[in-house]
């Protein structure tokens, strides 16, 4: 794998506590799965930064290899991969997500 | 990019022979599915690990041949 993109991703996921790799932007998601995660994070009022993988093919492919996960969105919290849309939604529906953020020291509503 | 429901079923069933599988074609286009899989092989594994098992079953087809797959794994 390309070393530059790896380094870039590593820096990105350490630069903020919560980072969402998504298609589109939080204001205008370009995919239903990405939208779901944005909605959940907004609902919990979690501050997050995002990367629009549609803007850069290198990032889009790079993040899949970096995480060893074939789909977008991908949620990172404190440098750790949490999951894609299904996992985040399941954690939310089973009331685990808020606790997860609390355990990580991240503020929710 | 598309995959027949039967192909999806076969890929997962081959990787997880004990699995009970329910697939729905969400958009009627062979490209957006939901899959519910019950298997003993998910036991004592995290959600991440369970989903990785499913992605492994699809080999490199997820995100390339198959566009969208909503996954629900259940350990039995």
Backbone of each chain as ProteinMPNN parsed JSONL, in Angstrom:
{"seq_chain_A": "XXXXXXXXXXXXXXXXXXXXXXXXXXXXXXXXXXXXXXXXXXXXXXXXXXXXXXXXXXXXXXXXXXXXXXXXXXXXXXXXXXXXXXXXXXXXXXXXXXXXXXXXXXXXX", "coords_chain_A": {"N_chain_A": [[0.839, -1.201, 0.0], [0.332, 2.294, -0.553], [2.541, 4.446, 1.014], [2.259, 7.144, 1.674], [-0.51, 7.7, 1.72], [-1.319, 6.065, 3.787], [0.013, 7.27, 5.934], [-1.211, 9.713, 5.853], [-3.864, 9.031, 6.51], [-3.494, 7.93, 9.055], [-2.646, 10.232, 10.426], [-4.934, 11.74, 10.157], [-6.906, 10.326, 11.629], [-5.963, 10.619, 14.126], [-6.093, 13.245, 14.549], [-8.557, 14.252, 15.288], [-11.027, 13.443, 17.773], [-13.282, 12.054, 16.93], [-13.831, 10.747, 13.846], [-15.282, 10.627, 10.718], [-15.269, 8.763, 7.855], [-16.738, 9.253, 4.864], [-19.279, 9.263, 2.227], [-19.752, 12.121, 0.553], [-20.734, 15.091, 2.355], [-21.307, 16.025, 5.828], [-23.355, 17.886, 5.731], [-24.424, 17.413, 3.275], [-24.879, 14.436, 2.588], [-23.942, 11.798, 0.355], [-24.887, 9.287, 0.15], [-26.959, 6.73, 1.388], [-26.157, 5.123, 3.57], [-23.982, 6.509, 4.653], [-25.349, 8.795, 5.354], [-27.016, 7.82, 7.398], [-25.213, 7.387, 9.53], [-24.278, 9.965, 9.974], [-26.681, 11.16, 10.799], [-27.136, 9.833, 13.215], [-24.882, 10.565, 14.739], [-25.317, 13.303, 14.828], [-27.739, 13.338, 16.182], [-26.958, 12.45, 18.681], [-25.459, 14.562, 19.279], [-22.689, 14.634, 18.916], [-19.468, 15.869, 18.464], [-17.782, 15.871, 15.436], [-15.298, 15.208, 12.913], [-15.094, 15.054, 9.343], [-14.358, 13.115, 6.412], [-14.597, 13.397, 3.024], [-14.799, 10.86, 0.932], [-15.347, 10.763, -1.728], [-14.121, 12.819, -2.909], [-11.549, 12.167, -3.389], [-9.946, 9.644, -4.878], [-7.754, 8.192, -4.039], [-7.885, 8.312, -1.266], [-10.331, 7.09, -0.916], [-9.899, 4.418, -1.754], [-7.685, 3.921, -0.202], [-8.52, 4.055, 2.503], [-10.104, 1.826, 2.717], [-8.278, -0.257, 2.504], [-6.574, 0.385, 4.595], [-8.163, 0.041, 6.879], [-8.939, -2.485, 6.419], [-11.52, -3.05, 5.483], [-14.312, -3.229, 3.491], [-16.166, -1.264, 2.814], [-17.758, 2.005, 2.778], [-19.622, 4.108, 4.886], [-16.99, 4.712, 7.347], [-16.349, 4.694, 10.729], [-14.234, 6.254, 12.993], [-13.08, 6.363, 16.306], [-11.228, 7.966, 18.661], [-8.876, 7.041, 17.408], [-9.507, 4.452, 16.87], [-11.096, 1.92, 15.002], [-14.534, 1.8, 14.716], [-16.749, 0.864, 13.268], [-18.92, 0.193, 10.423], [-21.892, 1.498, 8.821], [-23.973, -0.303, 9.57], [-23.108, -1.442, 11.984], [-22.741, 0.807, 13.621], [-25.362, 1.741, 13.66], [-26.655, -0.413, 14.877], [-25.425, -0.413, 17.403], [-26.374, 2.007, 18.284], [-29.172, 1.591, 18.291], [-29.335, -0.357, 20.223], [-28.76, 0.996, 22.441], [-26.085, 1.251, 23.123], [-24.273, 2.955, 22.109], [-24.082, 5.563, 23.116], [-23.034, 5.105, 25.635], [-20.652, 3.971, 24.865], [-19.353, 6.207, 23.735], [-19.21, 7.743, 26.049], [-17.515, 6.181, 27.624], [-15.234, 6.537, 26.191], [-14.679, 9.067, 26.767], [-15.956, 11.054, 25.382], [-18.096, 13.703, 24.629], [-21.624, 13.606, 24.681], [-25.104, 14.375, 24.035]], "CA_chain_A": [[0.0, 0.0, 0.0], [1.031, 3.563, -0.644], [2.912, 4.902, 2.354], [1.763, 8.492, 1.913], [-1.929, 7.696, 2.086], [-1.358, 5.484, 5.136], [0.429, 8.304, 6.882], [-2.266, 10.739, 5.853], [-5.012, 8.505, 7.26], [-3.068, 7.86, 10.463], [-2.69, 11.588, 10.975], [-6.328, 12.192, 10.169], [-7.695, 9.706, 12.699], [-5.482, 11.067, 15.439], [-6.243, 14.698, 14.642], [-9.815, 14.528, 15.994], [-11.49, 12.276, 18.541], [-14.271, 11.31, 16.148], [-13.637, 11.026, 12.42], [-16.132, 9.81, 9.85], [-14.992, 8.684, 6.417], [-18.089, 9.134, 4.31], [-19.516, 9.758, 0.871], [-20.395, 13.418, 0.683], [-20.42, 15.876, 3.546], [-22.398, 15.938, 6.822], [-24.458, 18.742, 5.285], [-25.005, 16.82, 2.078], [-24.38, 13.075, 2.355], [-24.222, 11.313, -1.005], [-25.183, 7.868, 0.227], [-27.864, 6.472, 2.509], [-25.441, 4.57, 4.722], [-23.249, 7.629, 5.253], [-26.361, 9.658, 5.953], [-27.462, 7.22, 8.668], [-24.221, 7.616, 10.589], [-24.322, 11.406, 10.258], [-27.898, 11.433, 11.566], [-26.957, 9.308, 14.575], [-23.912, 11.423, 15.43], [-25.994, 14.581, 15.075], [-28.757, 13.104, 17.206], [-26.257, 12.373, 19.972], [-24.718, 15.824, 19.377], [-21.259, 14.349, 18.998], [-18.638, 16.646, 17.544], [-16.934, 14.992, 14.631], [-14.815, 15.729, 11.64], [-15.419, 14.086, 8.305], [-13.567, 13.086, 5.184], [-15.416, 13.001, 1.879], [-13.942, 9.98, 0.11], [-15.666, 10.955, -3.143], [-13.26, 13.871, -3.446], [-10.203, 11.667, -3.639], [-9.947, 8.2, -5.105], [-6.673, 7.611, -3.231], [-8.408, 8.163, 0.096], [-11.431, 6.13, -0.981], [-9.312, 3.075, -1.765], [-6.722, 3.831, 0.893], [-9.17, 3.795, 3.799], [-10.582, 0.438, 2.69], [-7.118, -1.111, 2.8], [-6.054, 0.754, 5.917], [-9.015, -0.57, 7.906], [-9.313, -3.831, 5.973], [-12.981, -3.01, 5.543], [-14.521, -2.909, 2.078], [-17.245, -0.317, 2.534], [-17.844, 3.345, 3.357], [-18.79, 4.902, 5.798], [-16.193, 4.108, 8.416], [-16.262, 5.606, 11.88], [-13.095, 6.107, 13.91], [-13.169, 7.098, 17.556], [-9.94, 7.906, 19.369], [-7.879, 6.244, 16.695], [-9.932, 3.045, 16.812], [-12.208, 1.7, 14.074], [-15.747, 1.362, 15.427], [-17.548, 0.058, 12.36], [-19.625, 0.85, 9.333], [-23.232, 1.987, 9.141], [-24.792, -1.315, 10.265], [-22.631, -1.606, 13.362], [-23.052, 2.037, 14.359], [-26.813, 1.789, 13.871], [-26.998, -1.439, 15.867], [-24.985, 0.082, 18.716], [-27.292, 3.09, 18.644], [-30.486, 1.018, 18.593], [-29.267, -1.137, 21.462], [-28.362, 1.934, 23.496], [-24.687, 1.044, 23.523], [-23.387, 3.93, 21.481], [-23.88, 6.688, 24.019], [-22.122, 4.602, 26.657], [-19.35, 3.815, 24.206], [-18.739, 7.536, 23.677], [-18.914, 8.152, 27.426], [-16.318, 5.426, 28.029], [-14.085, 7.109, 25.48], [-14.517, 10.453, 27.215], [-16.481, 11.968, 24.367], [-19.335, 14.307, 25.077], [-22.858, 13.507, 23.898], [-26.15, 15.22, 24.631]], "C_chain_A": [[0.878, 1.256, 0.0], [1.284, 4.152, 0.749], [2.333, 6.269, 2.68], [0.318, 8.504, 2.374], [-2.116, 7.089, 3.478], [-1.042, 6.515, 6.202], [-0.652, 9.369, 6.999], [-3.458, 10.286, 6.693], [-4.673, 8.426, 8.755], [-3.14, 9.226, 11.131], [-4.117, 12.065, 11.147], [-7.072, 11.627, 11.385], [-7.138, 10.004, 14.091], [-5.725, 12.564, 15.636], [-7.547, 15.115, 15.313], [-10.235, 13.26, 16.724], [-12.432, 11.412, 17.728], [-14.13, 11.712, 14.682], [-14.496, 10.061, 11.606], [-15.655, 9.914, 8.402], [-16.311, 8.378, 5.739], [-18.125, 9.554, 2.839], [-20.338, 11.028, 0.983], [-19.951, 14.111, 1.953], [-21.558, 15.724, 4.553], [-23.619, 16.768, 6.402], [-25.169, 18.125, 4.092], [-24.425, 15.427, 1.809], [-24.813, 12.573, 0.986], [-24.58, 9.831, -1.009], [-25.998, 7.619, 1.491], [-27.159, 5.97, 3.755], [-24.639, 5.663, 5.441], [-24.21, 8.559, 5.979], [-26.819, 9.128, 7.311], [-26.499, 7.538, 9.81], [-24.19, 9.097, 10.972], [-25.528, 11.732, 11.142], [-27.746, 10.996, 13.025], [-25.989, 10.191, 15.373], [-24.538, 12.776, 15.756], [-27.019, 14.454, 16.187], [-28.123, 13.094, 18.595], [-25.448, 13.638, 20.258], [-23.233, 15.589, 19.631], [-20.531, 15.23, 17.991], [-17.766, 15.7, 16.736], [-16.4, 15.721, 13.411], [-15.057, 14.652, 10.594], [-14.465, 14.209, 7.125], [-14.493, 12.603, 4.075], [-14.565, 12.174, 0.915], [-14.208, 10.157, -1.388], [-14.776, 12.019, -3.778], [-11.898, 13.345, -3.861], [-10.191, 10.146, -3.705], [-8.863, 7.503, -4.265], [-7.139, 7.369, -1.805], [-9.487, 7.076, 0.111], [-10.908, 4.695, -0.958], [-8.398, 2.864, -0.565], [-7.371, 3.458, 2.212], [-9.68, 2.355, 3.856], [-9.449, -0.53, 3.037], [-6.605, -0.873, 4.207], [-6.828, 0.022, 7.015], [-9.224, -2.059, 7.642], [-10.824, -4.015, 6.075], [-13.446, -2.497, 4.189], [-15.537, -1.815, 1.785], [-17.052, 1.008, 3.265], [-19.302, 3.512, 3.795], [-17.959, 4.053, 6.76], [-16.032, 5.135, 9.531], [-15.057, 5.253, 12.749], [-13.33, 6.959, 15.148], [-11.874, 6.872, 18.326], [-9.009, 6.903, 18.706], [-8.279, 4.776, 16.514], [-11.125, 2.931, 15.858], [-13.412, 1.123, 14.836], [-16.6, 0.473, 14.539], [-18.105, 0.874, 11.222], [-21.035, 1.198, 9.78], [-24.05, 0.968, 9.946], [-24.409, -1.433, 11.734], [-22.973, -0.372, 14.193], [-24.553, 2.101, 14.658], [-27.256, 0.771, 14.933], [-26.598, -0.999, 17.28], [-25.924, 1.171, 19.214], [-28.636, 2.503, 19.084], [-30.479, 0.23, 19.901], [-28.718, -0.322, 22.626], [-26.937, 1.723, 24.001], [-23.807, 2.216, 23.105], [-23.059, 5.096, 22.415], [-22.876, 6.312, 25.114], [-20.704, 4.452, 26.097], [-18.622, 5.162, 24.152], [-18.343, 8.006, 25.073], [-17.63, 7.47, 27.905], [-15.053, 5.987, 27.388], [-13.835, 8.562, 25.876], [-15.0, 11.465, 26.204], [-17.889, 12.401, 24.732], [-20.483, 14.009, 24.108], [-23.909, 14.372, 24.592], [-26.722, 14.6, 25.902]], "O_chain_A": [[2.006, 1.255, 0.492], [0.362, 4.328, 1.546], [1.959, 6.532, 3.823], [-0.04, 9.227, 3.304], [-2.961, 7.539, 4.251], [-1.723, 6.622, 7.221], [-0.963, 9.856, 8.087], [-3.997, 11.056, 7.487], [-5.477, 8.812, 9.605], [-3.63, 9.36, 12.253], [-4.466, 12.704, 12.139], [-7.779, 12.355, 12.083], [-7.76, 9.682, 15.103], [-5.583, 13.086, 16.742], [-7.636, 16.219, 15.851], [-9.852, 12.152, 16.347], [-12.394, 10.185, 17.818], [-14.293, 12.88, 14.33], [-14.439, 8.845, 11.788], [-15.64, 10.992, 7.808], [-16.932, 7.351, 6.014], [-17.17, 10.106, 2.294], [-21.477, 11.009, 1.451], [-18.931, 13.766, 2.549], [-22.663, 15.334, 4.175], [-24.76, 16.402, 6.682], [-26.376, 18.296, 3.922], [-23.589, 15.254, 0.921], [-25.909, 12.88, 0.515], [-24.575, 9.194, -2.063], [-25.751, 8.227, 2.532], [-27.519, 6.346, 4.871], [-24.621, 5.732, 6.67], [-23.923, 9.046, 7.073], [-26.989, 9.895, 8.259], [-26.915, 7.909, 10.907], [-24.088, 9.439, 12.15], [-25.413, 12.484, 12.111], [-28.171, 11.695, 13.944], [-26.245, 10.522, 16.53], [-24.315, 13.326, 16.835], [-27.156, 15.342, 17.028], [-28.668, 13.648, 19.55], [-24.836, 13.779, 21.317], [-22.612, 16.261, 20.454], [-20.921, 15.327, 16.827], [-17.094, 14.833, 17.293], [-16.97, 16.708, 12.946], [-15.206, 13.476, 10.926], [-13.861, 15.254, 6.882], [-15.097, 11.535, 4.176], [-13.729, 12.706, 0.185], [-13.395, 9.751, -2.218], [-14.678, 12.12, -5.001], [-11.174, 14.007, -4.605], [-10.402, 9.462, -2.703], [-9.04, 6.363, -3.836], [-6.824, 6.34, -1.208], [-9.548, 6.254, 1.026], [-11.424, 3.855, -0.221], [-8.342, 1.777, 0.011], [-6.838, 2.638, 2.96], [-9.687, 1.738, 4.921], [-9.646, -1.497, 3.772], [-6.246, -1.811, 4.919], [-6.247, -0.536, 7.946], [-9.637, -2.803, 8.531], [-11.327, -4.976, 6.658], [-13.016, -1.424, 3.768], [-15.752, -1.472, 0.623], [-16.293, 1.111, 4.228], [-20.176, 3.051, 3.06], [-18.198, 2.86, 6.95], [-15.637, 6.278, 9.304], [-14.889, 4.111, 13.177], [-13.725, 8.121, 15.055], [-11.483, 5.738, 18.601], [-8.434, 6.033, 19.361], [-7.478, 3.961, 16.057], [-12.047, 3.745, 15.904], [-13.308, 0.096, 15.507], [-17.117, -0.549, 14.989], [-17.816, 2.061, 11.069], [-21.337, 1.194, 10.974], [-24.74, 1.338, 10.896], [-25.268, -1.514, 12.611], [-23.438, -0.487, 15.327], [-24.963, 2.466, 15.76], [-28.113, 1.057, 15.769], [-27.351, -1.195, 18.234], [-26.232, 1.251, 20.404], [-29.171, 2.879, 20.128], [-31.49, 0.158, 20.599], [-28.279, -0.86, 23.642], [-26.632, 1.987, 25.164], [-22.737, 2.44, 23.671], [-21.918, 5.552, 22.492], [-21.994, 7.095, 25.467], [-19.712, 4.759, 26.757], [-17.438, 5.255, 24.477], [-17.277, 8.592, 25.261], [-16.769, 8.105, 28.515], [-13.962, 5.923, 27.955], [-12.904, 9.203, 25.386], [-14.518, 12.597, 26.164], [-18.746, 11.592, 25.089], [-20.341, 14.139, 22.892], [-23.633, 15.014, 25.605], [-27.609, 15.182, 26.527]]}, "seq_chain_B": "XXXXXXXXXXXXXXXXXXXXXXXXXXXXXXXXXXXXXXXXXXXXXXXXXXXXXXXXXXXXXXXXXXXXXXXXXXXX", "coords_chain_B": {"N_chain_B": [[-22.157, -3.207, -12.024], [-23.465, -5.712, -10.182], [-25.16, -8.367, -8.432], [-26.513, -11.56, -8.384], [-29.156, -12.654, -6.277], [-29.069, -15.365, -5.617], [-26.379, -15.95, -5.978], [-25.147, -14.445, -4.007], [-26.277, -15.665, -1.776], [-25.147, -18.253, -2.048], [-22.369, -17.746, -1.803], [-22.174, -16.887, 0.861], [-23.28, -19.03, 2.203], [-21.515, -21.092, 1.558], [-19.233, -20.271, 2.904], [-20.118, -20.219, 5.493], [-21.347, -22.844, 6.496], [-23.255, -23.718, 8.373], [-25.05, -21.698, 8.537], [-28.104, -19.859, 8.906], [-29.818, -18.095, 6.593], [-31.175, -15.034, 5.529], [-32.164, -13.157, 2.876], [-32.848, -9.998, 1.464], [-33.804, -8.275, -1.417], [-33.382, -5.057, -1.673], [-33.872, -2.953, -3.413], [-34.68, -4.049, -5.719], [-32.849, -4.337, -7.724], [-30.729, -6.066, -7.912], [-28.543, -5.166, -6.522], [-28.652, -3.836, -4.12], [-28.853, -5.131, -1.125], [-30.277, -6.595, 1.841], [-29.017, -8.598, 4.429], [-29.538, -11.192, 6.68], [-27.948, -13.104, 8.981], [-27.667, -16.053, 10.737], [-25.464, -17.768, 12.76], [-23.365, -20.264, 14.229], [-20.75, -19.693, 14.134], [-20.363, -17.084, 14.771], [-20.243, -16.87, 17.401], [-19.147, -15.543, 20.501], [-17.758, -13.531, 19.259], [-16.853, -10.186, 18.327], [-18.963, -7.546, 16.997], [-17.625, -6.326, 14.908], [-15.821, -8.348, 14.157], [-17.633, -10.303, 13.381], [-18.875, -9.12, 11.162], [-16.652, -8.903, 9.551], [-16.218, -11.576, 8.949], [-18.384, -12.063, 7.295], [-17.807, -10.306, 5.168], [-15.434, -11.469, 4.313], [-16.433, -13.836, 3.311], [-17.585, -12.929, 1.014], [-15.479, -12.533, -0.537], [-13.605, -10.567, -2.746], [-15.715, -9.162, -3.613], [-17.428, -7.365, -2.412], [-18.34, -4.024, -2.543], [-17.153, -3.821, -4.966], [-18.29, -5.572, -7.012], [-20.729, -5.895, -5.809], [-22.846, -3.423, -4.669], [-24.245, -2.416, -2.331], [-24.796, -3.632, 0.9], [-26.673, -4.457, 3.543], [-25.968, -5.545, 6.702], [-26.851, -7.96, 9.1], [-25.903, -9.703, 11.829], [-26.289, -12.662, 13.705], [-25.572, -14.461, 16.537], [-25.648, -17.907, 17.282]], "CA_chain_B": [[-22.067, -3.837, -10.717], [-24.646, -6.329, -9.581], [-24.974, -9.751, -8.056], [-27.788, -12.253, -8.184], [-29.438, -13.067, -4.902], [-28.622, -16.742, -5.438], [-24.916, -15.952, -5.862], [-24.878, -13.937, -2.663], [-26.663, -16.753, -0.87], [-24.177, -19.334, -2.172], [-21.084, -17.31, -1.251], [-22.245, -16.858, 2.326], [-23.563, -20.389, 2.675], [-20.281, -21.864, 1.432], [-18.283, -19.871, 3.946], [-20.736, -20.513, 6.785], [-22.276, -23.917, 6.138], [-24.351, -23.886, 9.341], [-25.809, -20.454, 8.658], [-29.466, -19.607, 8.435], [-29.62, -16.834, 5.872], [-32.351, -14.39, 4.924], [-31.717, -12.039, 2.037], [-33.885, -9.206, 0.795], [-33.354, -7.351, -2.444], [-34.04, -3.84, -1.17], [-34.251, -2.015, -4.464], [-35.08, -4.798, -6.904], [-31.879, -4.094, -8.801], [-29.598, -6.982, -7.726], [-27.368, -4.397, -6.107], [-28.84, -3.353, -2.75], [-29.464, -6.226, -0.374], [-30.039, -6.76, 3.265], [-28.801, -9.996, 4.738], [-29.556, -11.554, 8.094], [-27.251, -14.386, 9.052], [-27.507, -16.665, 12.051], [-24.465, -18.83, 12.67], [-22.574, -20.569, 15.43], [-19.392, -19.164, 13.979], [-20.302, -15.71, 15.287], [-20.251, -16.923, 18.873], [-18.016, -14.915, 21.216], [-17.012, -12.596, 18.415], [-17.391, -8.824, 18.323], [-19.697, -7.224, 15.768], [-16.641, -6.094, 13.847], [-15.324, -9.646, 13.693], [-18.734, -10.99, 12.691], [-19.044, -8.52, 9.833], [-15.458, -9.274, 8.763], [-16.457, -12.942, 8.458], [-19.308, -11.953, 6.159], [-17.078, -9.697, 4.051], [-14.496, -12.482, 3.803], [-17.228, -14.787, 2.524], [-17.873, -12.302, -0.29], [-14.176, -12.36, -1.194], [-13.371, -9.157, -3.051], [-16.863, -8.672, -4.385], [-18.111, -6.276, -1.729], [-17.835, -2.702, -2.927], [-16.722, -3.817, -6.365], [-19.396, -6.117, -7.795], [-21.948, -5.633, -5.049], [-22.749, -2.037, -4.22], [-24.698, -2.14, -0.961], [-25.26, -4.787, 1.651], [-26.945, -4.175, 4.95], [-25.661, -6.823, 7.353], [-27.248, -8.197, 10.488], [-25.382, -11.01, 12.216], [-26.82, -13.166, 14.968], [-24.838, -15.637, 17.012], [-26.53, -18.911, 17.883]], "C_chain_B": [[-23.417, -4.423, -10.31], [-24.34, -7.784, -9.291], [-26.34, -10.379, -7.831], [-27.926, -12.669, -6.73], [-28.903, -14.472, -4.635], [-27.105, -16.831, -5.287], [-24.479, -15.483, -4.472], [-25.136, -15.023, -1.619], [-25.588, -17.859, -0.866], [-22.831, -18.967, -1.542], [-21.089, -17.381, 0.27], [-22.436, -18.275, 2.873], [-22.307, -21.277, 2.596], [-19.3, -21.552, 2.548], [-18.798, -20.241, 5.334], [-21.791, -21.6, 6.589], [-23.46, -24.063, 7.105], [-25.351, -22.736, 9.304], [-27.244, -20.554, 8.153], [-29.432, -18.199, 7.848], [-30.952, -16.314, 5.323], [-31.877, -13.175, 4.149], [-32.933, -11.317, 1.463], [-33.224, -8.314, -0.238], [-34.088, -6.036, -2.196], [-34.554, -2.937, -2.278], [-34.713, -2.722, -5.742], [-34.113, -4.654, -8.061], [-30.65, -5.006, -8.724], [-28.36, -6.276, -7.175], [-27.458, -3.816, -4.707], [-29.578, -4.433, -1.973], [-29.367, -5.972, 1.114], [-29.896, -8.253, 3.509], [-28.794, -10.188, 6.247], [-28.975, -12.959, 8.177], [-27.168, -14.849, 10.505], [-26.494, -17.793, 11.906], [-23.766, -19.032, 14.003], [-21.198, -19.925, 15.355], [-19.248, -17.713, 14.437], [-20.135, -15.693, 16.805], [-18.966, -16.349, 19.46], [-17.156, -14.02, 20.323], [-17.681, -11.225, 18.478], [-18.168, -8.6, 17.025], [-18.731, -7.027, 14.608], [-16.152, -7.415, 13.269], [-16.4, -10.399, 12.911], [-18.919, -10.441, 11.279], [-17.843, -8.84, 8.935], [-15.62, -10.674, 8.174], [-17.354, -12.893, 7.22], [-18.582, -11.361, 4.946], [-16.083, -10.695, 3.448], [-15.225, -13.474, 2.906], [-17.481, -14.245, 1.119], [-16.603, -12.069, -1.108], [-13.976, -10.889, -1.542], [-14.575, -8.5, -3.72], [-17.586, -7.497, -3.734], [-17.489, -4.942, -2.13], [-17.324, -2.656, -4.358], [-17.875, -4.312, -7.243], [-20.728, -5.81, -7.116], [-21.856, -4.257, -4.403], [-23.099, -1.872, -2.738], [-25.264, -3.381, -0.304], [-25.426, -4.386, 3.116], [-26.824, -5.501, 5.69], [-26.194, -6.857, 8.777], [-26.782, -9.602, 10.846], [-25.954, -11.403, 13.575], [-26.062, -14.441, 15.332], [-25.814, -16.637, 17.625], [-25.691, -19.965, 18.609]], "O_chain_B": [[-24.39, -3.693, -10.121], [-23.393, -8.359, -9.827], [-27.207, -9.803, -7.174], [-26.948, -12.989, -6.053], [-28.353, -14.743, -3.568], [-26.6, -17.684, -4.557], [-23.573, -16.046, -3.858], [-24.332, -15.26, -0.718], [-25.179, -18.332, 0.194], [-22.228, -19.775, -0.836], [-20.142, -17.866, 0.888], [-21.83, -18.658, 3.873], [-22.076, -22.111, 3.471], [-18.625, -22.439, 3.071], [-18.016, -20.539, 6.238], [-22.985, -21.309, 6.523], [-24.543, -24.483, 6.699], [-26.386, -22.793, 9.968], [-27.553, -21.21, 7.158], [-29.064, -17.238, 8.524], [-31.738, -17.059, 4.736], [-31.258, -12.272, 4.712], [-33.906, -11.939, 1.038], [-32.207, -7.677, 0.035], [-35.28, -5.923, -2.479], [-35.553, -2.239, -2.105], [-35.089, -2.075, -6.72], [-34.483, -4.821, -9.223], [-29.646, -4.753, -9.39], [-27.243, -6.76, -7.355], [-26.457, -3.353, -4.16], [-30.782, -4.624, -2.145], [-28.499, -5.238, 1.586], [-30.568, -9.067, 2.877], [-28.139, -9.453, 6.986], [-29.456, -13.883, 7.521], [-26.669, -14.138, 11.378], [-26.636, -18.663, 11.047], [-23.6, -18.101, 14.791], [-20.566, -19.651, 16.375], [-18.14, -17.18, 14.484], [-19.918, -14.643, 17.409], [-17.862, -16.626, 18.991], [-15.98, -13.787, 20.602], [-18.894, -11.111, 18.656], [-18.042, -9.372, 16.075], [-18.968, -7.484, 13.49], [-16.077, -7.585, 12.052], [-16.111, -11.049, 11.906], [-19.096, -11.198, 10.324], [-17.988, -9.024, 7.727], [-15.212, -10.928, 7.041], [-17.114, -13.588, 6.233], [-18.728, -11.858, 3.829], [-15.914, -10.757, 2.23], [-14.703, -13.898, 1.874], [-17.579, -15.007, 0.157], [-16.634, -11.499, -2.199], [-14.17, -10.036, -0.676], [-14.467, -7.426, -4.312], [-18.27, -6.727, -4.408], [-16.273, -4.76, -2.064], [-17.089, -1.577, -4.903], [-18.375, -3.583, -8.1], [-21.721, -5.504, -7.775], [-20.905, -3.962, -3.68], [-22.342, -1.263, -1.982], [-26.098, -4.086, -0.873], [-24.473, -4.033, 3.811], [-27.5, -6.47, 5.345], [-26.014, -5.917, 9.552], [-27.217, -10.578, 10.235], [-26.082, -10.572, 14.474], [-25.937, -15.365, 14.529], [-26.699, -16.261, 18.393], [-26.243, -20.903, 19.185]]}, "name": "protein", "num_of_chains": 2, "seq": "XXXXXXXXXXXXXXXXXXXXXXXXXXXXXXXXXXXXXXXXXXXXXXXXXXXXXXXXXXXXXXXXXXXXXXXXXXXXXXXXXXXXXXXXXXXXXXXXXXXXXXXXXXXXXXXXXXXXXXXXXXXXXXXXXXXXXXXXXXXXXXXXXXXXXXXXXXXXXXXXXXXXXXXXXXXXXXXXXXXXXXXXX"}
